[in-house]
Amino acid sequence: MSHEVNAVIARAKGQPVELTSVLVPDPGPGEALVRVQACGVCHTDLHYREGGINDEFPFLLGHEAAGVVEDVGADVAGLAPGDFVILNWRAVCGDCRACRRGEPWYCFATHNASQKMTLADGTVLSAALGIGAFAERTLVAAGQCTKVDPAVAPEVAGLLGCGVMAGLGAALNTAAVRRGETVAVIGCGGVGDAAILGASFAGARTVIAVDVDDRKLDLAKQFGATHTVNSREVDAVEAIKDLTDGLGADVVIEAVGRPETYRQAFYARDLAGRVVLVGVPTPDMTIELPLIDVFGRGGVLKSSWYGDCLPSRDFPMLVDLHLQGRLPLDKFVSETIGLGDVEAAFDKMHRGEVLRSVVVL
């Protein structure tokens, strides 16, 4: 049996998204059917629409979501209808070499639902990050569902499914920011502001926000930025050094995903400092650095994939911190919208007017 639901798809590269009917199968073995309650509009969805991920159109967009389990298939344990869950795109396998060595956040064999969702005419849809949650219901692998306290608002909980988790995790997990360190974050969108919040939460004494938009820099202060730098007006590297006793920051997090901003991050860190790339580049981007500088400056150059999170560990903990009033995740929600407003939300994202538009169903 299939469920006919309203959903947002991208039919072709660069074309506006459309609201249409989609068929969602009943869950098979190891799968779960989830009634989506909220889904954030993430820049990765725009990457899909623009062909920046791959060309497997049509895409069923949306992946930063929370909702309620409606049904589960055979061989599913620990998950039942009625459970409130955050969807994740890293359903760890438990058996690959990363999982076996005790680092499941690097799982090399994450899995998705086996069955495919389709258009009414049978055309198979590619679900964004294996989720496809700009829809009234979606089908996922049961391991993509992480149970959390249902007291949290769905529009807040869903943000942990991607962007906010990516930024928080870049600071807390990948960079492992320590008390008293200095941190610079280049790019103050939703991911960058989450990295700022994570650095502040970890006890960084100086948190420098860098962007070209004064509106974003003002918002960054709400998440814990102690200093701001408009890199359109001044040299970002020199400004960061000036704010860190001429040394550079202990940690620089690049949340843009462009060669020029990565170069800034590389040179704005202190000797033996850490650079973390969490911004998502496009496949055509390349960077060239003097190898002697890579050698001579020492330190660590890392990328942060999904904030190196382990959903089963991190999602419930972060939700609890939010419900205790210690982690203001609600500040990331700029507006709530309907399914038919996703294209307009992309435009607002382009213009830098929102941190997160969240579809509420």
Contacts in CASP RR format, 6 or more apart in sequence:
PFRMAT RR
TARGET T0000
AUTHOR 0000-0000-0000
METHOD contacts of the structure
MODEL  1
MSHEVNAVIARAKGQPVELTSVLVPDPGPGEALVRVQACGVCHTDLHYRE
GGINDEFPFLLGHEAAGVVEDVGADVAGLAPGDFVILNWRAVCGDCRACR
RGEPWYCFATHNASQKMTLADGTVLSAALGIGAFAERTLVAAGQCTKVDP
AVAPEVAGLLGCGVMAGLGAALNTAAVRRGETVAVIGCGGVGDAAILGAS
FAGARTVIAVDVDDRKLDLAKQFGATHTVNSREVDAVEAIKDLTDGLGAD
VVIEAVGRPETYRQAFYARDLAGRVVLVGVPTPDMTIELPLIDVFGRGGV
LKSSWYGDCLPSRDFPMLVDLHLQGRLPLDKFVSETIGLGDVEAAFDKMH
RGEVLRSVVVL
1 25 0 8 1.000
1 26 0 8 1.000
2 23 0 8 1.000
2 24 0 8 1.000
2 25 0 8 1.000
2 26 0 8 1.000
3 23 0 8 1.000
3 24 0 8 1.000
3 25 0 8 1.000
3 26 0 8 1.000
3 33 0 8 1.000
3 137 0 8 1.000
4 21 0 8 1.000
4 22 0 8 1.000
4 23 0 8 1.000
4 24 0 8 1.000
4 120 0 8 1.000
5 21 0 8 1.000
5 22 0 8 1.000
5 23 0 8 1.000
5 24 0 8 1.000
5 135 0 8 1.000
5 136 0 8 1.000
5 137 0 8 1.000
6 19 0 8 1.000
6 20 0 8 1.000
6 21 0 8 1.000
6 22 0 8 1.000
6 135 0 8 1.000
6 136 0 8 1.000
6 339 0 8 1.000
7 19 0 8 1.000
7 20 0 8 1.000
7 21 0 8 1.000
7 22 0 8 1.000
7 60 0 8 1.000
7 132 0 8 1.000
7 134 0 8 1.000
7 135 0 8 1.000
7 136 0 8 1.000
7 339 0 8 1.000
8 17 0 8 1.000
8 18 0 8 1.000
8 19 0 8 1.000
8 20 0 8 1.000
8 60 0 8 1.000
8 61 0 8 1.000
8 62 0 8 1.000
8 134 0 8 1.000
8 135 0 8 1.000
8 339 0 8 1.000
8 340 0 8 1.000
8 342 0 8 1.000
9 17 0 8 1.000
9 18 0 8 1.000
9 20 0 8 1.000
9 22 0 8 1.000
9 58 0 8 1.000
9 59 0 8 1.000
9 60 0 8 1.000
9 61 0 8 1.000
9 119 0 8 1.000
9 125 0 8 1.000
10 17 0 8 1.000
10 48 0 8 1.000
10 49 0 8 1.000
10 57 0 8 1.000
10 58 0 8 1.000
10 59 0 8 1.000
10 61 0 8 1.000
11 18 0 8 1.000
11 57 0 8 1.000
11 58 0 8 1.000
12 57 0 8 1.000
12 58 0 8 1.000
13 49 0 8 1.000
13 50 0 8 1.000
13 51 0 8 1.000
13 55 0 8 1.000
13 57 0 8 1.000
14 49 0 8 1.000
14 50 0 8 1.000
14 51 0 8 1.000
15 49 0 8 1.000
16 343 0 8 1.000
17 49 0 8 1.000
17 61 0 8 1.000
17 342 0 8 1.000
17 343 0 8 1.000
17 346 0 8 1.000
19 339 0 8 1.000
19 340 0 8 1.000
20 119 0 8 1.000
20 120 0 8 1.000
21 119 0 8 1.000
21 120 0 8 1.000
22 60 0 8 1.000
22 117 0 8 1.000
22 118 0 8 1.000
22 119 0 8 1.000
22 120 0 8 1.000
22 125 0 8 1.000
22 135 0 8 1.000
23 117 0 8 1.000
23 118 0 8 1.000
23 119 0 8 1.000
23 120 0 8 1.000
23 122 0 8 1.000
24 33 0 8 1.000
24 117 0 8 1.000
24 135 0 8 1.000
24 137 0 8 1.000
24 138 0 8 1.000
24 139 0 8 1.000
25 115 0 8 1.000
25 116 0 8 1.000
25 117 0 8 1.000
25 139 0 8 1.000
26 33 0 8 1.000
26 71 0 8 1.000
26 73 0 8 1.000
27 33 0 8 1.000
27 71 0 8 1.000
27 72 0 8 1.000
27 73 0 8 1.000
27 76 0 8 1.000
27 113 0 8 1.000
27 115 0 8 1.000
27 139 0 8 1.000
27 142 0 8 1.000
28 73 0 8 1.000
28 74 0 8 1.000
28 114 0 8 1.000
28 115 0 8 1.000
29 73 0 8 1.000
29 74 0 8 1.000
29 75 0 8 1.000
29 76 0 8 1.000
29 114 0 8 1.000
30 72 0 8 1.000
30 73 0 8 1.000
30 74 0 8 1.000
30 75 0 8 1.000
30 76 0 8 1.000
30 141 0 8 1.000
30 142 0 8 1.000
31 72 0 8 1.000
31 73 0 8 1.000
31 76 0 8 1.000
31 113 0 8 1.000
31 114 0 8 1.000
31 115 0 8 1.000
31 139 0 8 1.000
31 140 0 8 1.000
31 141 0 8 1.000
31 142 0 8 1.000
32 69 0 8 1.000
32 71 0 8 1.000
32 72 0 8 1.000
32 73 0 8 1.000
32 76 0 8 1.000
32 79 0 8 1.000
32 139 0 8 1.000
32 140 0 8 1.000
32 141 0 8 1.000
32 142 0 8 1.000
32 143 0 8 1.000
32 144 0 8 1.000
32 145 0 8 1.000
33 69 0 8 1.000
33 70 0 8 1.000
33 71 0 8 1.000
33 72 0 8 1.000
33 137 0 8 1.000
33 138 0 8 1.000
33 139 0 8 1.000
34 65 0 8 1.000
34 67 0 8 1.000
34 68 0 8 1.000
34 69 0 8 1.000
34 70 0 8 1.000
34 85 0 8 1.000
34 87 0 8 1.000
34 137 0 8 1.000
34 138 0 8 1.000
34 139 0 8 1.000
34 140 0 8 1.000
34 145 0 8 1.000
35 67 0 8 1.000
35 68 0 8 1.000
35 69 0 8 1.000
35 70 0 8 1.000
35 136 0 8 1.000
35 137 0 8 1.000
36 65 0 8 1.000
36 66 0 8 1.000
36 67 0 8 1.000
36 133 0 8 1.000
36 135 0 8 1.000
36 136 0 8 1.000
36 137 0 8 1.000
36 138 0 8 1.000
36 361 0 8 1.000
37 65 0 8 1.000
37 66 0 8 1.000
37 67 0 8 1.000
37 68 0 8 1.000
37 154 0 8 1.000
37 360 0 8 1.000
37 361 0 8 1.000
38 65 0 8 1.000
38 66 0 8 1.000
38 67 0 8 1.000
38 153 0 8 1.000
38 154 0 8 1.000
38 155 0 8 1.000
38 157 0 8 1.000
38 158 0 8 1.000
38 336 0 8 1.000
38 358 0 8 1.000
38 359 0 8 1.000
38 360 0 8 1.000
38 361 0 8 1.000
39 62 0 8 1.000
39 63 0 8 1.000
39 64 0 8 1.000
39 65 0 8 1.000
39 66 0 8 1.000
39 133 0 8 1.000
39 134 0 8 1.000
39 158 0 8 1.000
39 358 0 8 1.000
39 359 0 8 1.000
39 361 0 8 1.000
40 62 0 8 1.000
40 64 0 8 1.000
40 65 0 8 1.000
40 155 0 8 1.000
40 158 0 8 1.000
40 159 0 8 1.000
40 162 0 8 1.000
40 356 0 8 1.000
40 357 0 8 1.000
40 358 0 8 1.000
40 359 0 8 1.000
41 62 0 8 1.000
41 64 0 8 1.000
41 337 0 8 1.000
41 342 0 8 1.000
41 345 0 8 1.000
41 346 0 8 1.000
41 349 0 8 1.000
41 356 0 8 1.000
41 357 0 8 1.000
41 358 0 8 1.000
41 359 0 8 1.000
42 62 0 8 1.000
42 63 0 8 1.000
42 64 0 8 1.000
42 162 0 8 1.000
42 163 0 8 1.000
42 356 0 8 1.000
43 191 0 8 1.000
43 280 0 8 1.000
43 349 0 8 1.000
44 53 0 8 1.000
44 63 0 8 1.000
44 128 0 8 1.000
44 129 0 8 1.000
44 162 0 8 1.000
44 280 0 8 1.000
45 61 0 8 1.000
45 62 0 8 1.000
45 63 0 8 1.000
45 128 0 8 1.000
45 134 0 8 1.000
45 342 0 8 1.000
45 346 0 8 1.000
46 346 0 8 1.000
46 349 0 8 1.000
46 350 0 8 1.000
47 53 0 8 1.000
47 280 0 8 1.000
47 282 0 8 1.000
48 59 0 8 1.000
48 61 0 8 1.000
48 128 0 8 1.000
49 59 0 8 1.000
49 61 0 8 1.000
49 346 0 8 1.000
51 57 0 8 1.000
52 282 0 8 1.000
52 283 0 8 1.000
54 126 0 8 1.000
56 126 0 8 1.000
57 126 0 8 1.000
58 119 0 8 1.000
58 123 0 8 1.000
58 125 0 8 1.000
58 126 0 8 1.000
59 125 0 8 1.000
59 126 0 8 1.000
59 127 0 8 1.000
59 128 0 8 1.000
60 117 0 8 1.000
60 125 0 8 1.000
60 126 0 8 1.000
60 127 0 8 1.000
60 128 0 8 1.000
60 132 0 8 1.000
60 134 0 8 1.000
60 135 0 8 1.000
60 138 0 8 1.000
61 128 0 8 1.000
61 132 0 8 1.000
61 134 0 8 1.000
61 342 0 8 1.000
62 128 0 8 1.000
62 129 0 8 1.000
62 131 0 8 1.000
62 132 0 8 1.000
62 133 0 8 1.000
62 134 0 8 1.000
62 135 0 8 1.000
63 87 0 8 1.000
63 89 0 8 1.000
63 128 0 8 1.000
63 129 0 8 1.000
63 130 0 8 1.000
63 131 0 8 1.000
63 132 0 8 1.000
63 133 0 8 1.000
63 161 0 8 1.000
63 162 0 8 1.000
64 133 0 8 1.000
64 158 0 8 1.000
64 159 0 8 1.000
64 161 0 8 1.000
64 162 0 8 1.000
64 163 0 8 1.000
65 86 0 8 1.000
65 87 0 8 1.000
65 131 0 8 1.000
65 132 0 8 1.000
65 133 0 8 1.000
65 138 0 8 1.000
65 158 0 8 1.000
65 161 0 8 1.000
66 84 0 8 1.000
66 85 0 8 1.000
66 86 0 8 1.000
66 87 0 8 1.000
66 148 0 8 1.000
66 154 0 8 1.000
66 155 0 8 1.000
66 157 0 8 1.000
66 158 0 8 1.000
66 161 0 8 1.000
67 84 0 8 1.000
67 85 0 8 1.000
67 86 0 8 1.000
67 87 0 8 1.000
67 154 0 8 1.000
68 82 0 8 1.000
68 83 0 8 1.000
68 84 0 8 1.000
68 85 0 8 1.000
69 79 0 8 1.000
69 80 0 8 1.000
69 81 0 8 1.000
69 82 0 8 1.000
69 83 0 8 1.000
69 85 0 8 1.000
69 145 0 8 1.000
70 81 0 8 1.000
70 82 0 8 1.000
70 137 0 8 1.000
71 81 0 8 1.000
72 79 0 8 1.000
72 80 0 8 1.000
72 81 0 8 1.000
72 142 0 8 1.000
73 142 0 8 1.000
76 142 0 8 1.000
79 85 0 8 1.000
79 142 0 8 1.000
79 143 0 8 1.000
79 145 0 8 1.000
79 147 0 8 1.000
83 145 0 8 1.000
83 147 0 8 1.000
84 147 0 8 1.000
84 148 0 8 1.000
84 149 0 8 1.000
84 150 0 8 1.000
84 154 0 8 1.000
84 157 0 8 1.000
85 145 0 8 1.000
85 146 0 8 1.000
85 147 0 8 1.000
85 148 0 8 1.000
86 145 0 8 1.000
86 146 0 8 1.000
86 148 0 8 1.000
86 157 0 8 1.000
86 158 0 8 1.000
86 160 0 8 1.000
86 161 0 8 1.000
86 311 0 8 1.000
86 315 0 8 1.000
86 319 0 8 1.000
87 131 0 8 1.000
87 133 0 8 1.000
87 138 0 8 1.000
87 140 0 8 1.000
87 144 0 8 1.000
87 145 0 8 1.000
87 146 0 8 1.000
87 158 0 8 1.000
87 161 0 8 1.000
88 143 0 8 1.000
88 144 0 8 1.000
88 145 0 8 1.000
88 146 0 8 1.000
88 161 0 8 1.000
88 311 0 8 1.000
88 315 0 8 1.000
89 110 0 8 1.000
89 129 0 8 1.000
89 130 0 8 1.000
89 131 0 8 1.000
89 144 0 8 1.000
89 161 0 8 1.000
89 162 0 8 1.000
89 306 0 8 1.000
90 105 0 8 1.000
90 107 0 8 1.000
90 110 0 8 1.000
90 306 0 8 1.000
90 309 0 8 1.000
90 310 0 8 1.000
90 311 0 8 1.000
91 110 0 8 1.000
91 111 0 8 1.000
91 112 0 8 1.000
91 140 0 8 1.000
91 141 0 8 1.000
91 142 0 8 1.000
91 143 0 8 1.000
91 144 0 8 1.000
92 99 0 8 1.000
92 104 0 8 1.000
92 105 0 8 1.000
92 107 0 8 1.000
92 110 0 8 1.000
92 143 0 8 1.000
92 310 0 8 1.000
93 99 0 8 1.000
93 107 0 8 1.000
93 109 0 8 1.000
93 110 0 8 1.000
93 111 0 8 1.000
94 100 0 8 1.000
94 104 0 8 1.000
94 107 0 8 1.000
95 109 0 8 1.000
96 107 0 8 1.000
96 108 0 8 1.000
96 109 0 8 1.000
97 108 0 8 1.000
98 104 0 8 1.000
98 105 0 8 1.000
98 106 0 8 1.000
98 107 0 8 1.000
98 108 0 8 1.000
99 107 0 8 1.000
104 310 0 8 1.000
105 173 0 8 1.000
105 306 0 8 1.000
105 307 0 8 1.000
105 308 0 8 1.000
105 309 0 8 1.000
105 310 0 8 1.000
106 308 0 8 1.000
111 141 0 8 1.000
111 143 0 8 1.000
112 127 0 8 1.000
112 130 0 8 1.000
112 131 0 8 1.000
112 140 0 8 1.000
112 141 0 8 1.000
112 144 0 8 1.000
113 127 0 8 1.000
113 130 0 8 1.000
113 139 0 8 1.000
113 140 0 8 1.000
113 141 0 8 1.000
113 144 0 8 1.000
114 141 0 8 1.000
115 139 0 8 1.000
116 124 0 8 1.000
116 125 0 8 1.000
116 127 0 8 1.000
117 124 0 8 1.000
117 125 0 8 1.000
117 127 0 8 1.000
117 132 0 8 1.000
117 135 0 8 1.000
117 138 0 8 1.000
117 139 0 8 1.000
118 124 0 8 1.000
118 125 0 8 1.000
119 125 0 8 1.000
125 132 0 8 1.000
127 138 0 8 1.000
129 162 0 8 1.000
130 140 0 8 1.000
130 144 0 8 1.000
131 138 0 8 1.000
131 140 0 8 1.000
131 144 0 8 1.000
132 138 0 8 1.000
134 339 0 8 1.000
134 342 0 8 1.000
134 359 0 8 1.000
135 339 0 8 1.000
136 339 0 8 1.000
136 361 0 8 1.000
146 311 0 8 1.000
146 312 0 8 1.000
146 315 0 8 1.000
146 316 0 8 1.000
147 316 0 8 1.000
148 157 0 8 1.000
148 315 0 8 1.000
148 316 0 8 1.000
148 319 0 8 1.000
149 316 0 8 1.000
149 319 0 8 1.000
149 320 0 8 1.000
149 323 0 8 1.000
151 323 0 8 1.000
152 319 0 8 1.000
152 322 0 8 1.000
152 323 0 8 1.000
153 330 0 8 1.000
154 360 0 8 1.000
155 333 0 8 1.000
155 336 0 8 1.000
155 358 0 8 1.000
155 360 0 8 1.000
156 322 0 8 1.000
156 329 0 8 1.000
156 330 0 8 1.000
156 332 0 8 1.000
156 333 0 8 1.000
157 319 0 8 1.000
158 358 0 8 1.000
159 165 0 8 1.000
159 329 0 8 1.000
159 332 0 8 1.000
159 333 0 8 1.000
159 356 0 8 1.000
159 358 0 8 1.000
160 314 0 8 1.000
160 315 0 8 1.000
160 318 0 8 1.000
160 319 0 8 1.000
160 329 0 8 1.000
161 311 0 8 1.000
161 315 0 8 1.000
162 306 0 8 1.000
163 190 0 8 1.000
163 191 0 8 1.000
163 194 0 8 1.000
164 190 0 8 1.000
164 191 0 8 1.000
164 194 0 8 1.000
164 329 0 8 1.000
164 332 0 8 1.000
164 356 0 8 1.000
165 194 0 8 1.000
165 306 0 8 1.000
165 307 0 8 1.000
165 309 0 8 1.000
165 314 0 8 1.000
165 315 0 8 1.000
165 318 0 8 1.000
166 191 0 8 1.000
166 194 0 8 1.000
166 278 0 8 1.000
166 304 0 8 1.000
166 306 0 8 1.000
166 307 0 8 1.000
167 190 0 8 1.000
167 191 0 8 1.000
167 192 0 8 1.000
167 194 0 8 1.000
167 195 0 8 1.000
167 198 0 8 1.000
167 253 0 8 1.000
167 255 0 8 1.000
167 278 0 8 1.000
167 304 0 8 1.000
167 307 0 8 1.000
168 194 0 8 1.000
168 195 0 8 1.000
168 197 0 8 1.000
168 198 0 8 1.000
168 201 0 8 1.000
168 307 0 8 1.000
168 318 0 8 1.000
169 194 0 8 1.000
169 195 0 8 1.000
169 198 0 8 1.000
169 304 0 8 1.000
169 307 0 8 1.000
169 308 0 8 1.000
169 309 0 8 1.000
169 314 0 8 1.000
170 191 0 8 1.000
170 194 0 8 1.000
170 195 0 8 1.000
170 253 0 8 1.000
170 255 0 8 1.000
170 276 0 8 1.000
170 278 0 8 1.000
170 304 0 8 1.000
170 307 0 8 1.000
170 308 0 8 1.000
171 177 0 8 1.000
171 183 0 8 1.000
171 194 0 8 1.000
171 195 0 8 1.000
171 196 0 8 1.000
171 197 0 8 1.000
171 198 0 8 1.000
171 199 0 8 1.000
171 201 0 8 1.000
171 202 0 8 1.000
171 251 0 8 1.000
171 253 0 8 1.000
171 276 0 8 1.000
172 198 0 8 1.000
172 201 0 8 1.000
172 202 0 8 1.000
173 304 0 8 1.000
173 307 0 8 1.000
173 308 0 8 1.000
173 309 0 8 1.000
173 314 0 8 1.000
174 276 0 8 1.000
174 278 0 8 1.000
174 302 0 8 1.000
174 303 0 8 1.000
174 304 0 8 1.000
174 307 0 8 1.000
174 308 0 8 1.000
175 183 0 8 1.000
175 199 0 8 1.000
175 251 0 8 1.000
175 253 0 8 1.000
175 274 0 8 1.000
175 276 0 8 1.000
175 302 0 8 1.000
175 304 0 8 1.000
177 183 0 8 1.000
177 198 0 8 1.000
177 199 0 8 1.000
177 202 0 8 1.000
177 203 0 8 1.000
177 204 0 8 1.000
177 251 0 8 1.000
178 202 0 8 1.000
178 203 0 8 1.000
179 202 0 8 1.000
179 203 0 8 1.000
179 204 0 8 1.000
179 205 0 8 1.000
180 203 0 8 1.000
180 204 0 8 1.000
180 205 0 8 1.000
181 203 0 8 1.000
181 204 0 8 1.000
181 205 0 8 1.000
181 250 0 8 1.000
181 251 0 8 1.000
182 204 0 8 1.000
182 205 0 8 1.000
182 206 0 8 1.000
182 207 0 8 1.000
182 208 0 8 1.000
182 243 0 8 1.000
182 244 0 8 1.000
182 248 0 8 1.000
182 249 0 8 1.000
182 250 0 8 1.000
182 251 0 8 1.000
182 270 0 8 1.000
183 196 0 8 1.000
183 199 0 8 1.000
183 204 0 8 1.000
183 206 0 8 1.000
183 207 0 8 1.000
183 208 0 8 1.000
183 249 0 8 1.000
183 250 0 8 1.000
183 251 0 8 1.000
183 252 0 8 1.000
183 253 0 8 1.000
184 207 0 8 1.000
184 208 0 8 1.000
184 209 0 8 1.000
184 210 0 8 1.000
184 240 0 8 1.000
184 244 0 8 1.000
184 248 0 8 1.000
184 249 0 8 1.000
184 251 0 8 1.000
184 252 0 8 1.000
184 253 0 8 1.000
184 265 0 8 1.000
184 268 0 8 1.000
184 269 0 8 1.000
185 192 0 8 1.000
185 195 0 8 1.000
185 196 0 8 1.000
185 199 0 8 1.000
185 207 0 8 1.000
185 208 0 8 1.000
185 209 0 8 1.000
185 210 0 8 1.000
185 220 0 8 1.000
185 225 0 8 1.000
185 252 0 8 1.000
185 253 0 8 1.000
185 255 0 8 1.000
186 210 0 8 1.000
186 211 0 8 1.000
186 231 0 8 1.000
186 236 0 8 1.000
186 252 0 8 1.000
186 253 0 8 1.000
186 254 0 8 1.000
186 255 0 8 1.000
186 256 0 8 1.000
186 261 0 8 1.000
186 264 0 8 1.000
186 265 0 8 1.000
186 268 0 8 1.000
187 209 0 8 1.000
187 210 0 8 1.000
187 211 0 8 1.000
187 216 0 8 1.000
187 254 0 8 1.000
187 255 0 8 1.000
187 256 0 8 1.000
187 261 0 8 1.000
188 196 0 8 1.000
188 209 0 8 1.000
188 210 0 8 1.000
188 211 0 8 1.000
188 213 0 8 1.000
188 216 0 8 1.000
188 217 0 8 1.000
188 219 0 8 1.000
188 220 0 8 1.000
188 225 0 8 1.000
188 255 0 8 1.000
189 211 0 8 1.000
189 216 0 8 1.000
189 255 0 8 1.000
189 352 0 8 1.000
189 355 0 8 1.000
190 255 0 8 1.000
190 332 0 8 1.000
190 355 0 8 1.000
190 356 0 8 1.000
191 255 0 8 1.000
191 278 0 8 1.000
191 279 0 8 1.000
192 220 0 8 1.000
192 253 0 8 1.000
192 255 0 8 1.000
192 278 0 8 1.000
193 219 0 8 1.000
193 220 0 8 1.000
193 223 0 8 1.000
193 332 0 8 1.000
193 355 0 8 1.000
194 223 0 8 1.000
194 332 0 8 1.000
195 253 0 8 1.000
195 255 0 8 1.000
195 278 0 8 1.000
196 207 0 8 1.000
196 209 0 8 1.000
196 220 0 8 1.000
196 223 0 8 1.000
196 224 0 8 1.000
196 225 0 8 1.000
197 223 0 8 1.000
197 224 0 8 1.000
197 327 0 8 1.000
197 328 0 8 1.000
199 207 0 8 1.000
199 224 0 8 1.000
199 251 0 8 1.000
199 253 0 8 1.000
200 207 0 8 1.000
200 223 0 8 1.000
200 224 0 8 1.000
200 225 0 8 1.000
201 327 0 8 1.000
204 251 0 8 1.000
205 226 0 8 1.000
206 226 0 8 1.000
206 227 0 8 1.000
206 243 0 8 1.000
206 244 0 8 1.000
206 249 0 8 1.000
207 224 0 8 1.000
207 225 0 8 1.000
207 226 0 8 1.000
207 227 0 8 1.000
208 225 0 8 1.000
208 226 0 8 1.000
208 227 0 8 1.000
208 228 0 8 1.000
208 229 0 8 1.000
208 239 0 8 1.000
208 240 0 8 1.000
208 243 0 8 1.000
208 244 0 8 1.000
208 249 0 8 1.000
209 216 0 8 1.000
209 217 0 8 1.000
209 220 0 8 1.000
209 221 0 8 1.000
209 225 0 8 1.000
209 227 0 8 1.000
209 228 0 8 1.000
209 229 0 8 1.000
210 228 0 8 1.000
210 229 0 8 1.000
210 231 0 8 1.000
210 236 0 8 1.000
210 239 0 8 1.000
210 240 0 8 1.000
210 264 0 8 1.000
211 217 0 8 1.000
211 220 0 8 1.000
211 228 0 8 1.000
211 229 0 8 1.000
211 230 0 8 1.000
211 231 0 8 1.000
212 230 0 8 1.000
212 231 0 8 1.000
212 232 0 8 1.000
213 230 0 8 1.000
213 352 0 8 1.000
214 230 0 8 1.000
215 352 0 8 1.000
216 352 0 8 1.000
217 225 0 8 1.000
217 228 0 8 1.000
217 229 0 8 1.000
217 230 0 8 1.000
218 228 0 8 1.000
219 355 0 8 1.000
220 228 0 8 1.000
221 228 0 8 1.000
222 331 0 8 1.000
223 328 0 8 1.000
223 331 0 8 1.000
227 243 0 8 1.000
229 236 0 8 1.000
229 239 0 8 1.000
229 240 0 8 1.000
229 243 0 8 1.000
231 239 0 8 1.000
231 264 0 8 1.000
236 264 0 8 1.000
236 268 0 8 1.000
237 264 0 8 1.000
237 267 0 8 1.000
237 268 0 8 1.000
240 248 0 8 1.000
240 249 0 8 1.000
240 252 0 8 1.000
240 268 0 8 1.000
241 247 0 8 1.000
241 248 0 8 1.000
241 268 0 8 1.000
244 270 0 8 1.000
247 270 0 8 1.000
247 271 0 8 1.000
248 268 0 8 1.000
248 269 0 8 1.000
248 270 0 8 1.000
249 268 0 8 1.000
249 269 0 8 1.000
249 270 0 8 1.000
249 273 0 8 1.000
250 269 0 8 1.000
250 270 0 8 1.000
250 273 0 8 1.000
250 274 0 8 1.000
251 269 0 8 1.000
251 273 0 8 1.000
251 274 0 8 1.000
251 275 0 8 1.000
251 276 0 8 1.000
252 265 0 8 1.000
252 266 0 8 1.000
252 268 0 8 1.000
252 269 0 8 1.000
252 273 0 8 1.000
252 274 0 8 1.000
252 275 0 8 1.000
252 276 0 8 1.000
253 265 0 8 1.000
253 275 0 8 1.000
253 276 0 8 1.000
253 278 0 8 1.000
253 304 0 8 1.000
254 261 0 8 1.000
254 262 0 8 1.000
254 264 0 8 1.000
254 265 0 8 1.000
254 275 0 8 1.000
254 276 0 8 1.000
254 277 0 8 1.000
254 278 0 8 1.000
254 279 0 8 1.000
255 278 0 8 1.000
255 279 0 8 1.000
256 262 0 8 1.000
256 279 0 8 1.000
257 277 0 8 1.000
257 279 0 8 1.000
257 280 0 8 1.000
257 281 0 8 1.000
257 285 0 8 1.000
258 281 0 8 1.000
258 285 0 8 1.000
259 281 0 8 1.000
259 285 0 8 1.000
259 286 0 8 1.000
259 287 0 8 1.000
262 275 0 8 1.000
262 277 0 8 1.000
262 287 0 8 1.000
263 287 0 8 1.000
263 289 0 8 1.000
265 275 0 8 1.000
265 277 0 8 1.000
266 275 0 8 1.000
266 289 0 8 1.000
266 293 0 8 1.000
266 297 0 8 1.000
266 301 0 8 1.000
267 293 0 8 1.000
269 275 0 8 1.000
269 297 0 8 1.000
269 299 0 8 1.000
271 297 0 8 1.000
271 298 0 8 1.000
271 299 0 8 1.000
272 297 0 8 1.000
272 298 0 8 1.000
272 299 0 8 1.000
273 297 0 8 1.000
273 298 0 8 1.000
273 299 0 8 1.000
273 300 0 8 1.000
274 299 0 8 1.000
274 300 0 8 1.000
274 302 0 8 1.000
275 300 0 8 1.000
275 301 0 8 1.000
275 302 0 8 1.000
276 302 0 8 1.000
276 303 0 8 1.000
276 304 0 8 1.000
277 301 0 8 1.000
277 302 0 8 1.000
277 303 0 8 1.000
277 304 0 8 1.000
278 303 0 8 1.000
278 304 0 8 1.000
278 307 0 8 1.000
294 301 0 8 1.000
309 315 0 8 1.000
318 327 0 8 1.000
318 329 0 8 1.000
321 327 0 8 1.000
322 328 0 8 1.000
322 329 0 8 1.000
322 330 0 8 1.000
331 355 0 8 1.000
332 355 0 8 1.000
332 356 0 8 1.000
333 355 0 8 1.000
333 356 0 8 1.000
333 358 0 8 1.000
334 353 0 8 1.000
334 354 0 8 1.000
334 355 0 8 1.000
334 356 0 8 1.000
334 357 0 8 1.000
335 354 0 8 1.000
335 357 0 8 1.000
335 358 0 8 1.000
336 357 0 8 1.000
336 358 0 8 1.000
336 359 0 8 1.000
336 360 0 8 1.000
337 344 0 8 1.000
337 345 0 8 1.000
337 357 0 8 1.000
337 358 0 8 1.000
337 359 0 8 1.000
337 360 0 8 1.000
338 359 0 8 1.000
338 360 0 8 1.000
338 361 0 8 1.000
339 359 0 8 1.000
339 361 0 8 1.000
341 357 0 8 1.000
341 359 0 8 1.000
342 359 0 8 1.000
345 354 0 8 1.000
345 357 0 8 1.000
345 359 0 8 1.000
348 354 0 8 1.000
348 357 0 8 1.000
349 357 0 8 1.000
END
